């Protein structure tokens, strides 16, 4: 199975793979070369995930209309 580029994975897929990499590395059964490759992949996954998270935060901020001077208001679901 071909490994997808980190930027082509969903946020959730990247986090799941990153978790697997961390678990594998913590077990200590990998060679130095395998560990370095996994570390490199983990960094790429973390960077891609961080970018996706920042994009999501920006979208939420835009949708909420929260500029630097905007004040958050309580949501009232009672529309009578």
FENPE-V785217 format. One record per residue. N is the residue number from 1. RES is the residue in one small letter. SS is DSSP state (H for helix, E for strand, L for the rest). PHI is phi in radians with two decimals (* if undefined). Layout:
n:res:ss:phi
N:RES:SS:PHI
N:RES:SS:PHI
//
This chain:
n:res:ss:phi
1:x:L:*
2:x:L:-1.30
3:x:L:-1.50
4:x:L:-1.32
5:x:L:-1.15
6:x:H:-0.94
7:x:H:-1.24
8:x:H:-1.63
9:x:L:-1.55
10:x:L:-1.24
11:x:H:-0.99
12:x:H:-1.16
13:x:H:-1.11
14:x:H:-1.11
15:x:H:-1.14
16:x:H:-1.11
17:x:H:-1.14
18:x:H:-1.07
19:x:H:-1.09
20:x:H:-1.11
21:x:H:-1.07
22:x:H:-1.06
23:x:H:-1.07
24:x:H:-1.07
25:x:H:-1.23
26:x:H:-1.16
27:x:H:-1.21
28:x:L:1.36
29:x:L:-1.61
30:x:L:-1.52
31:x:L:-1.26
32:x:H:-1.06
33:x:H:-1.10
34:x:H:-1.12
35:x:H:-1.09
36:x:H:-1.14
37:x:H:-1.13
38:x:H:-1.15
39:x:H:-1.09
40:x:H:-1.07
41:x:H:-1.10
42:x:H:-1.07
43:x:H:-1.10
44:x:H:-1.10
45:x:H:-1.13
46:x:H:-1.11
47:x:H:-1.14
48:x:H:-1.13
49:x:H:-1.13
50:x:H:-1.09
51:x:H:-1.09
52:x:H:-1.16
53:x:H:-1.15
54:x:H:-1.11
55:x:H:-1.09
56:x:H:-1.12
57:x:H:-1.10
58:x:H:-1.14
59:x:H:-1.10
60:x:H:-1.09
61:x:H:-1.06
62:x:H:-1.14
63:x:H:-1.13
64:x:H:-1.44
65:x:L:1.21
66:x:L:-1.57
67:x:L:-1.42
68:x:L:-1.12
69:x:L:-1.79
70:x:L:-1.29
71:x:L:-1.91
72:x:L:-1.24
73:x:L:-2.12
74:x:L:-1.23
75:x:L:-1.57
76:x:L:-1.96
77:x:L:-1.51
78:x:L:-1.47
79:x:L:-1.87
80:x:L:-1.92
//
